[in-house]
Amino acid sequence: MVGIVSNVKGRLKLPIKPDTAGQGEVVIFTGSGTPSGGTTSSATGFNFASKGSLYVDFTNGKLYIMTGTGPRSLSYTLVGAQS
C-alpha cells in the first residue's frame, strides 16, 4: 500500500490517495521496499509523481527522489548514504 502527502503551495495535505493526486504533481509518498522505475503502470508513482517527488521506504528507512521525466517515465535515486 502506498501512502501519499501532497505539497500544495507550501502546505502539506495528508493523506490523499495516489489516484486523487493531480497528474505530474510533486508528492511525498511511502511504501514498503525499493521503488520500481520504468514506463509502465507497475512503476512506483506511475501517472502521478513528477520529477522531484520523494518516496520513503518505511521498511528499510531509505529516502528516494524521483529523477525521471515522470509522471510516466520514472526513475529513482537513493538520497544520501543511509545504511
N, C-alpha and C positions, 0 to 999 in steps of 0.2 A: 504494500500500500504506500502511496506517495502522499505526503503532506505538503502543503504549499503556503507560502506567505507572499503577498504582493506588495511592492513598494509603489505607492501612488503619490506623486508629488511630495516625497519625503516622509510620508506617513505609512506605517505598516498596517495592512488589513489582514487579519487572520481569523480563522482559516478560510480559505476558499478552495474549491476543488479544481484540479487541473483543467477539467472540461469547461469551467466557467472563466478561466483566465483568458484575456484577450490574446489573439494570435500575435506572437512576436513581442510579448512583454518581458521585461527583465524581472525575474522572480527569484525567490529563495525557496527551495523545496527540499524535502527529505526523503530518504528511502533506505533500504537495507542492502548494503553491498555497493560495489563499484558501479557507477553509471555506465550504461552502454551508449555508444555513439552510433552514428550511421544516418541513413536517409530513408529508413522505413519506419512504420508506425511502432515497431518494437523498440526504437531508440528512446532512452530516458528523456522525457521532456518534449518528445516529438509534437509538433504543431502548437506549442505554446511558449517554450523557452527561447529567448533570443540571446545573442552574444552578450556576455557579462552576467548571465544568470548564475546563481550559486546553488550547488547541490551538496547537502550534508548527508554523508553516510553515517547514520547513527549506530550501526553495528560495529564499525571499525574506527569511529571517531575521526573521520577524514573529511576535508572540505575540497570541493572541486569547483572550478569555474568553467562555464561553457564558452569555448573559444571558437566554435564553428560559426558558420554564417547563419544558422538557425532561422526560423523555427523548424525547418525541415531538413537541415543539414547540420548534424550535431557532432561535436567532439568535445571532450572534457580533459582538463589539465589539473592535476593534483596541485593544490596550493600549499606552499611551504614544505617543511620537512617533518610532517607528523610521523611519529613512529608507533 
